[in-house]
Amino acid sequence: MTTPIVDFVRRYAESNAMRLHMPGHKGMPLCGMEALDITEIEGADSLYEASGIIKESENNASALFGCDTFYSTEGSSLCIRAMLHLVLLHAKQCGKKPLIAAGRNAHKTFLSAAALLDFDIAWLYPRDDASYLSCDIDLSALENVLQKESPAAVYITSPDYLGNVADIGKIAALCHRYDTLLAVDNAHGAYLKFLPTSRHPIDLGADICCDSAHKTLPVLTGGAYLHIAENAPELFSAQAKNALALFGSTSPSYLILQSLDCANKYIADGYRDALAAFADRVQALKDKLAAHGYILIGNEPMKITISTKPYGYSGKNFADRLAKQNIICEFADNDFTVMMLTPEIGDSLDRLESALCSIERKAAIDKQPPACQKQERVLSVRQATFSACETVPASESVGRILAAATVGCPPAVPIVISGERIDAHAVKCFDYYGIETCTVVK
């Protein structure tokens, strides 16, 4: 498979041209990669008006994913805003109200999109005993929302941060029965396309989705895809570049574009076989860990999530134990430790197995997390986000209206949504998850 962006940039770097254009480093090595860092010079194409080498590279990605695929150098965050904009354009075209039914564990980028695009949200809630990071979609509850609200789209996060993969096929079929689009935040699942049997949302019936290529493929941080299904509304592909440009920087990173370009060749040249073999090894490790006494969460093939309290540790303490062996996990909170795997770690999987099996089991910790409850909505997300605000200690926020979902990433999933009133139970959740301050409406 061709790598047109990589080839162009390397030729340019080797030409020793006098660079009377941006960036200001002029190709001189400060960090080491500057010679390959360029801007939209003649022949380099332009991401949002692609007709040359970027278009060729995106066509290669489209062939690999089997759908129209567009690049982002600003992660899935850019793709999420773009796909919601496209959904709302279609809703307006069809005379539908700007309402999106969304799983409550949506990334905070979903809220920034709601603030910018000013759509309403019908929240889909998880079971009472579920982590706020997960939202198992109950099909009967979803059907009730589809019947009563007739949303423009259903928006879900799958896989979620803990490694739970939704039944996209059933959800898509239900959405389409009610003439509703399905949009999926698949940021953690780009590789799902290349399993022996694809588990990618587009192949399972989603109309549009985003993948963070950098999360699970060998791509530089910021590389992502916007995917559009063949049967999606025509305006999606026609307006995709405009939608991305609406929210994206006019100076996209050519280093990230080269990385996305390289990934096409990498995927085409044996990645599927390597992934299948590694997935078998990961499953074997999961089986060993379960036999060793670990409680594992989720069904995502390339993620190991341990519920650590039954083993006698908080998730953070458990991750610290691994860090002392120079094994750095993706995420940990009081309850879980999350490890993201790819074939690139190779034989280090044996090292991980040895480390995990060397951690002694202790008496189980019985303390359970507070369930995150529904909060009273007072303002829309947009109204709250653009209100005058102030930052207060979380312990003093009872009764206040949340203005900004100031949660860190990872996991970037807000406990309370902008525009909702904070109650005493929410403050308990803040305390449990280490949230010390809140930005509230004045």
C-alpha positions in Angstrom: 0.0 0.0 0.0 1.3 3.5 -0.9 2.4 6.1 1.7 2.1 9.3 -0.3 2.4 11.7 2.6 5.4 10.1 4.1 7.1 9.9 0.7 6.5 13.5 -0.1 7.7 14.8 3.2 10.9 12.7 3.1 11.7 13.9 -0.4 11.2 17.4 0.7 13.4 16.9 3.8 16.2 15.5 1.7 16.0 18.3 -0.8 17.7 20.8 1.5 15.3 23.5 0.4 15.5 27.0 1.9 12.3 27.0 4.0 10.8 30.4 3.7 7.5 29.2 5.2 6.2 28.0 8.5 7.1 26.4 10.9 9.6 28.7 12.5 12.2 26.0 13.2 12.9 25.8 9.4 13.7 22.1 9.7 16.6 22.6 12.1 16.9 19.8 14.7 15.9 21.0 18.1 14.0 17.9 19.2 15.0 15.8 16.2 11.9 15.5 14.1 11.8 19.0 12.7 13.0 18.1 9.2 9.8 16.1 8.7 7.5 18.8 10.2 6.1 20.9 7.4 3.0 22.9 6.6 0.7 23.2 3.5 3.4 24.0 0.9 3.0 23.3 -2.8 2.4 19.6 -3.3 1.7 18.9 0.4 -2.1 19.0 -0.1 -4.4 20.5 2.6 -6.3 18.4 5.1 -9.7 20.0 4.8 -9.5 20.5 1.1 -7.7 17.3 0.3 -7.3 16.5 -3.4 -3.7 15.3 -3.6 -1.5 13.2 -1.3 -3.8 13.5 1.7 -6.7 12.4 -0.4 -4.8 9.4 -1.7 -3.8 8.4 1.9 -7.4 8.8 3.1 -8.6 6.7 0.2 -6.1 4.0 1.4 -7.6 4.2 4.9 -11.1 4.0 3.5 -10.2 0.8 1.6 -8.8 -0.7 4.8 -11.9 0.2 6.9 -14.4 -0.5 4.1 -16.1 2.9 4.5 -15.5 6.6 3.9 -12.7 7.5 6.3 -11.4 11.0 7.1 -8.3 12.0 9.1 -8.1 14.1 12.2 -4.9 15.3 13.8 -6.7 16.5 16.8 -7.9 13.1 18.1 -11.4 11.8 18.4 -12.4 15.0 20.1 -12.5 16.8 16.8 -14.3 13.8 15.2 -17.0 13.8 17.9 -17.8 17.5 17.3 -17.8 16.9 13.6 -20.1 13.9 13.6 -22.6 15.6 16.0 -22.6 18.6 13.7 -23.4 16.3 10.8 -26.2 14.5 12.7 -27.8 17.9 13.5 -27.5 19.0 9.8 -29.4 15.9 8.8 -31.9 16.4 11.6 -32.6 19.9 10.3 -32.9 18.6 6.8 -35.5 16.0 7.9 -37.4 18.4 10.2 -36.3 16.5 13.4 -35.7 18.3 16.7 -32.1 18.8 17.8 -32.2 16.1 20.4 -29.6 13.3 20.9 -30.1 10.3 23.2 -26.8 9.6 24.8 -25.2 7.2 27.2 -24.4 8.9 30.5 -20.8 7.9 30.4 -20.1 10.2 27.4 -16.6 11.8 27.2 -16.6 15.5 28.2 -16.0 16.4 24.5 -19.7 15.4 24.0 -20.6 18.2 26.4 -18.4 20.7 24.7 -20.1 19.8 21.4 -23.5 20.2 23.1 -22.5 23.7 24.3 -21.2 24.7 20.9 -24.0 23.2 18.8 -26.8 23.8 21.3 -28.6 20.5 21.2 -30.8 18.8 23.9 -29.8 15.5 25.5 -32.0 12.6 26.6 -29.6 10.7 28.9 -29.5 7.0 29.0 -28.5 5.8 32.4 -26.7 2.7 33.6 -27.8 0.3 36.2 -27.7 1.6 39.8 -24.7 -0.6 40.7 -22.7 0.2 37.6 -19.6 2.4 37.5 -20.2 5.9 36.2 -17.6 5.0 33.5 -19.9 2.4 32.0 -23.4 2.5 30.6 -24.8 -0.8 29.5 -27.6 0.2 27.2 -30.9 -1.4 28.2 -32.8 -2.0 24.9 -36.2 -1.7 26.4 -35.3 1.7 28.0 -33.8 2.8 24.7 -36.9 1.8 22.8 -39.0 3.8 25.2 -36.8 6.9 24.6 -37.0 6.3 20.8 -40.8 6.1 21.0 -41.4 9.1 23.2 -38.6 11.5 22.2 -37.8 10.6 18.5 -34.2 11.8 18.8 -32.1 12.7 15.8 -29.5 10.1 16.9 -28.4 7.8 19.6 -24.9 8.4 20.8 -23.0 5.7 22.7 -19.4 5.1 23.9 -18.1 1.6 23.0 -15.7 0.4 24.1 -15.9 2.3 27.4 -12.9 3.1 29.6 -13.2 -0.2 31.5 -13.3 -2.3 28.4 -17.0 -3.0 28.0 -18.1 -3.4 24.4 -21.8 -2.7 23.6 -24.0 -4.9 21.5 -23.8 -2.5 18.6 -25.7 -4.8 16.2 -28.8 -4.9 18.4 -28.7 -1.2 19.2 -28.3 -0.2 15.6 -31.2 -2.4 14.5 -33.4 -0.8 17.1 -32.4 2.7 16.2 -33.0 2.1 12.5 -36.4 0.6 13.2 -37.3 4.0 14.6 -35.6 5.9 11.7 -32.9 7.1 14.1 -29.2 7.3 13.4 -26.5 5.6 15.6 -23.3 7.5 16.3 -20.6 5.7 18.3 -17.6 7.0 20.1 -15.2 4.1 19.3 -12.1 6.0 20.4 -10.8 2.9 22.1 -11.6 0.5 19.4 -9.9 1.3 16.0 -8.3 -2.2 16.0 -11.7 -3.9 16.3 -12.0 -3.7 12.5 -9.0 -6.0 12.1 -9.9 -8.9 14.4 -10.6 -12.2 12.6 -14.3 -11.2 12.8 -14.7 -7.5 12.7 -16.3 -5.9 15.8 -16.0 -2.4 14.4 -19.2 -0.3 14.9 -19.5 0.5 11.1 -19.6 -3.2 10.3 -22.2 -3.8 13.0 -24.6 -1.1 11.8 -23.5 2.3 13.2 -24.1 5.2 10.8 -21.0 7.2 11.9 -18.2 6.8 14.4 -14.8 8.0 15.5 -11.7 6.0 16.2 -8.6 7.3 18.1 -6.0 5.6 15.9 -3.3 6.6 18.5 -5.0 4.7 21.3 -4.7 1.2 19.9 -2.7 1.5 16.6 0.9 2.5 16.2 0.0 6.1 15.4 1.3 9.4 17.0 -0.9 11.0 19.7 -3.7 13.0 18.0 -4.2 10.7 15.0 -7.8 9.7 14.6 -10.5 8.7 12.1 -14.0 9.8 11.3 -15.8 6.9 9.6 -19.1 7.1 7.7 -21.2 4.1 6.8 -22.2 3.4 3.2 -25.9 3.7 4.0 -25.5 6.8 6.1 -27.2 10.0 4.8 -25.4 11.4 1.7 -24.6 14.7 3.4 -22.4 13.0 5.9 -19.6 12.2 3.4 -20.4 15.3 1.4 -20.0 17.6 4.4 -17.5 15.7 6.4 -14.5 17.9 5.6 -16.5 21.1 6.3 -17.6 19.6 9.6 -14.1 18.8 10.6 -12.8 22.2 9.5 -15.5 24.0 11.5 -13.8 22.8 14.7 -10.3 21.9 13.7 -7.1 23.9 13.5 -6.1 25.4 10.2 -2.5 24.1 11.0 -2.9 20.3 11.2 0.2 18.4 12.2 2.0 16.8 9.3 3.9 14.6 11.7 0.6 13.1 12.7 -0.6 12.9 9.1 2.6 10.9 8.3 1.9 8.6 11.2 -1.7 7.9 9.9 -0.2 7.4 6.4 2.3 4.9 7.7 -0.3 3.0 9.7 -2.1 2.2 6.4 0.8 0.2 5.2 1.4 -1.3 8.6 -2.2 -2.5 8.7 -2.1 -3.8 5.1 1.2 -5.7 5.7 0.3 -8.5 8.1 -1.3 -6.6 11.0 -4.4 -8.8 11.0 -2.4 -11.9 11.6 -0.3 -10.3 14.2 -3.4 -9.0 16.0 -5.2 -12.3 15.9 -2.2 -14.1 17.4 -1.7 -11.5 20.1 -5.4 -11.5 20.9 -5.1 -15.2 21.6 -2.1 -14.6 23.9 -4.0 -11.9 25.8 -7.0 -14.1 26.2 -4.8 -16.9 27.6 -3.3 -14.4 30.1 -6.8 -13.3 31.1 -7.7 -16.9 31.8 -4.5 -17.4 33.9 -5.3 -14.2 35.9 -8.9 -15.4 36.5 -7.6 -18.7 37.7 -5.1 -16.9 39.9 -8.0 -15.1 41.7 -8.3 -11.8 39.9 -11.7 -10.4 39.0 -11.6 -9.1 35.4 -14.0 -6.5 34.0 -15.1 -6.0 30.4 -15.0 -8.0 27.1 -12.7 -5.9 25.0 -9.9 -8.1 23.6 -7.0 -5.6 24.0 -7.8 -4.3 27.5 -7.2 -5.9 30.9 -9.3 -4.2 33.6 -8.9 -5.6 37.1 -11.4 -5.0 39.8 -8.8 -4.7 42.5 -10.8 -4.5 45.8 -11.6 -8.2 45.9 -7.9 -8.8 45.7 -7.2 -6.4 48.6 -6.1 -3.2 46.9 -7.5 0.1 45.6 -7.0 0.5 41.9 -4.4 3.2 42.6 -2.5 1.2 45.1 -2.4 -1.8 42.7 -1.2 0.4 39.8 1.5 1.8 42.2 2.7 -1.8 42.8 3.1 -2.3 39.1 4.8 1.1 38.6 7.5 -0.1 41.1 8.2 -2.8 38.5 8.3 -0.1 35.8 4.9 -1.2 34.4 2.8 1.9 33.8 -0.9 1.4 33.5 -3.4 3.5 31.5 -5.7 4.4 34.3 -6.5 3.6 37.9 -9.1 4.8 40.4 -10.3 3.5 43.8 -11.9 0.4 42.1 -10.1 -0.5 38.9 -6.7 -0.7 37.2 -6.8 -0.5 33.4 -4.1 -1.8 31.1 -4.2 -1.2 27.4 -2.4 -3.7 25.2 -1.3 -3.9 21.6 0.9 -6.4 19.6 3.7 -3.8 19.9 4.5 -4.8 23.5 5.5 -8.3 22.1 7.2 -10.5 24.7 6.6 -8.0 27.4 3.3 -9.8 27.9 5.2 -12.5 29.7 6.7 -9.8 32.0 3.3 -8.5 32.8 2.0 -12.0 33.6 5.0 -12.5 36.0 4.4 -9.1 37.7 0.7 -9.6 38.2 1.1 -13.1 39.5 3.8 -11.9 42.0 1.4 -9.5 43.7 0.3 -11.1 47.0 -3.5 -11.3 47.6 -4.8 -9.5 50.7 -8.1 -9.4 52.5 -10.8 -8.0 50.3 -11.8 -4.4 50.6 -15.5 -4.2 51.2 -16.1 -0.4 50.7 -18.2 0.1 47.6 -18.3 3.3 45.5 -21.4 5.5 45.8 -23.7 5.1 42.9 -24.0 8.1 40.7 -27.6 9.3 40.8 -29.6 11.5 38.5 -29.3 15.2 39.1 -31.9 17.9 38.6 -31.4 19.7 35.3 -31.7 23.5 35.7 -30.0 24.9 32.6 -29.1 23.5 29.2 -25.5 22.5 28.7 -25.0 25.6 26.6 -26.5 28.0 29.0 -24.4 26.7 31.9 -21.2 26.5 29.9 -21.5 30.2 28.8 -22.7 31.5 32.2 -20.5 33.6 34.5 -18.8 31.1 36.8 -16.5 30.6 39.8 -14.5 27.7 41.2 -15.5 26.5 44.7 -14.4 23.6 46.9 -16.4 20.5 45.9 -17.4 20.0 49.5 -19.1 23.4 49.4 -20.9 22.9 46.1 -24.2 21.5 47.3 -27.1 23.3 45.7 -24.9 25.0 43.1 -25.3 24.5 39.3 -22.4 23.0 37.5 -21.0 25.3 34.8 -18.0 23.3 33.4 -17.3 19.6 33.5 -13.8 20.1 34.7 -12.7 16.5 34.9 -9.3 15.2 33.9 -8.4 12.8 31.2 -8.3 10.0 31.8 -11.2 9.2 32.2 -12.8 12.5 31.2 -16.3 11.3 32.1 -18.2 13.8 34.2 -20.2 12.7 37.3 -22.4 15.8 37.1 -23.4 17.4 33.8 -23.1 21.2 33.1 -26.5 22.7 33.9 -27.3 20.2 36.7 -27.7 21.1 40.3 -25.2 19.4 42.6 -26.7 17.5 45.5 -25.2 16.0 48.6 -24.9 12.6 47.0 -22.9 14.0 44.1 -20.5 15.6 46.6 -20.0 12.1 48.1 -19.1 10.9 44.6 -16.7 13.9 44.1 -15.0 13.0 47.4 -14.7 9.3 46.5 -13.2 10.0 43.1 -10.9 12.7 44.3 -12.6 15.7 42.7 -11.6 18.7 44.9 -13.1 21.7 43.1 -16.1 22.5 41.0 -16.7 25.3 38.5 -20.2 26.5 39.2 -22.6 29.2 37.9 -22.3 32.4 39.8 
